[in-house]
Amino acid sequence: MKTQLVNENCRLEYRFDEKEIFGRDLLDSFNEPAFFSKNKRGIAKAWERLVADFNENTTLHDAIRSLSASNIKTHYWCMVD
C-alpha cells in the first residue's frame, strides 16, 4: 500500500502507526498550509479513496474534501503561524 502521494500541488502521507493522514500544500511557501486527520475510525478506507482519486491536479483542499466525504474530520492550519 502506498503511504505517500505527491504532485506539484501537495504532499499527502498516511502514517500507518499513528492512524493519521497528514498533508502539506507545496505551492504556498509563504503560509505553508497543512492538515492532519482527527479521527481514526475509517482512516484506512479514506486513504484508499484518496489514492484512487489522486492525480496531478489534486490540491490540498481536494484531499480535505475527499476525507470529509469519508467522514474524516481534519485540522487545518498554516505552519508559519
Buried (B, 14 or more C-beta within 10 A) or exposed (E): EEEEBEBEBBBBBBBEEEBBBBBBBBEEEEEBBBBBBEBEEBBEEBBBBBBEBBEEEBBBBBBBEBBEEBEBEBEEEEEEE
